Amino acid sequence: MRLSKDNVERIQRALEGLLSEEENERFQADVVRDPELRAAYVERLWLHSSLRSEKDRLPEVFEGEPLAERKIVRFWPSIWSSILTGAAAACLTLGALFLGFGKPALLQNHVAILVQADNCKWAGSDLPTAIHSRLGAGTLALVEGIATLRFKNGATICIEAPTTLQILTAMHCRLIEGSLTADIPEPAHGFTVDTPDLKVIDWGTKFGVTAGSTGHSQVRVFEGEVEVAGSSKVKNQRLHKGQGIHVDSGYSSPEQEPARGQQVQDTNGWTSIPTSFGKGKDGYVRRGDDGGPMGFNPLLLVKHSDLERSYKNERRIILTFDVSQVTPGSLTEAQLFLDPKPSGFGFPSLVPDSRFAVYGITQEALDEWDEGGLRWGTLPASTESGPDPQASRKLAEFWIPRGGSGSVTVRSEELATFLRTRTNGLASFLIVRETGESDPSGLVHGFASKEYPGATPPTLRVR
Amino acid sequence: MASLPPDPGELTEAYLRLLATIERSLATYVYSLVASGSDAQDILQEVRITMWKHFPSFEPGTNARAWAQRIALNHILNYRRSERKRPSLSLDEAFIEAIASEIDRQGDRLDQQSEALKNCLRKLPEPHRKIILWRYYEDCGIEEIAQKSQRSVDAVYRLLSRVREVLQECVQRPNTHPSVL
């Protein structure tokens, strides 16, 4: 039997669901009527269905690993899963039998697959991180890059570094910190993401959730509707397309002053000076100012946007280092080290690779700013539009790629030159972001301040 | 004298052994008649439970695959009847029954093709493996594959159809030389 080209085409289109309603009706009628077409269709349908039903084994087949013969034991997990469900329904007692076969393998069933991982670096994950890995319950810690997980129920979750995500079940995840965007099709409605502050329950939507490392959570609905089940700080509510909510449950205490840090000299002649050393200080400001003075926040936040709706969210960082213990005139090299941390504000996918600039504050009198009173209006050497050219000088630029979260070390000749001119034992810098965002919900970059527990504060390294 | 009721442990083991021999073809059967993968999984689960319930009345030595497929077809038709509100996924009942009886008719031949599939997949060149993984393992639609592979939707459809036809040819003639792939 030789199948006509036209019929091969119809069958292939039928397998992909590409026939119009009318074409499909005619095709089905022809299949019922014509035994040759029916036989050819069933052969191809069987192949297509074999690939669908055996999909989980495909990577194994392609890897060419010798496949074990299909021994009975390979099937027990799914069989047990069915039997147990059935047993519950039919009140059968299979418990005693069940124990005879050891730990139920169904508990190890995978619920999602890591379908994409672009330039990813992982740390502290107890789940496999190779592309196409099958993921059960466990934790993924992404330190660099963007990764996509597809759940069995069709939910697609994209996580952007730095993010730690705990998979609990096929319908439930916990975002420990970082950010994710979710695309939830109908079979997965009810998919739930917990953050330390919120519970987000999907009702057919695309949405984003962030969880900051110091207690901020944000939800933004791109399409459809989600339900936010609150904590003591948030009431239960439904959010629709374009709506968002932000919760600040930061555990930082404005009155809390961290232990003062030490200046450290290493064997290569580098001296490391953290902002926690001596008279060092750090903080950030936001144009909207409603967060109050930001001199004691564990995070240093920075953002720039050319969008009108983000105008009030412009943020700038200021750092002052105590350089009184080094001899400025002898410095030949200088580096500025920053430790990025998830801010809990905004989504990395809405900002491009970001460029930042470091300005040195040239007027020494401006080094005497007060962390307790740091606000937009009191930020030294600044104007509405940016660092004041009369009181500061651009020393260096650095980039953070989208999804990037590795530590930042800024080096420039200008940095050392600027330090050599210091006469009052202090050196202050402004850090601004120069690139914007495509949506007002774009990422706010965050770095550890000296108040951040366990992290490296901004550090100046000189020799 | 009436025979003793079967020992529950032995019964369970016999059931598991039987299920193991037909599991793959049963899954392919259900996937052939149900468009949605998650629905197919649910139906398979129900089928296994029904089989377990009726296993004491199954006569050893009779055609287990046909028995399981009959149970599965009933579940599928019931599912279709309850899903009438979703005509876009509809496979007309007469059509389903025609396909079911054709699968039954081709029975062993289809099983042989399934057996040959693994080796045929291994003969595929890398780009063809990739499209199979995207389409089946990741369950991507053609448009999504087009985006991933930076090809047109039509080009992806053509390639996927061609790869499936090549596999079809191979499973029917498993000794085909790899060069035709």
Interface residues (C-beta under 8 A of the other chain):
Chain A: V8 E9 Q12 L15 E16 G17 L18 Q28 V31 V32 R38 A39 Y41 V42 E43 R44 L45 W46 L47 H48 S49 S50 L51 R52 S53 E54 K55 D56 L58 P59 V61 F62 G64 L67 R70 K71 I72 R74 F75 W76 S78 I79 S81 S82 I83 T85 G86 A89 A90 L94 L97 G100 I113 V115 H132 R150 K152 N153 G154 P187
Chain B: P8 G9 T12 L16 R17 L19 A20 E23 R24 A27 T28 Y29 V30 Y31 S32 A35 S36 G37 S38 A40 L44 Q45 R48 I49 W52 K53 L91 D92 A94 F95 A98 I99 E102 I103 Q106 L110 Q113 S114 L117 K118 L121 R122 R129 I132 L133 R135 Y136 Y137 E138 D139 I142 Y157 L160 S161 R164 E165 L167 Q168 V171 Q172
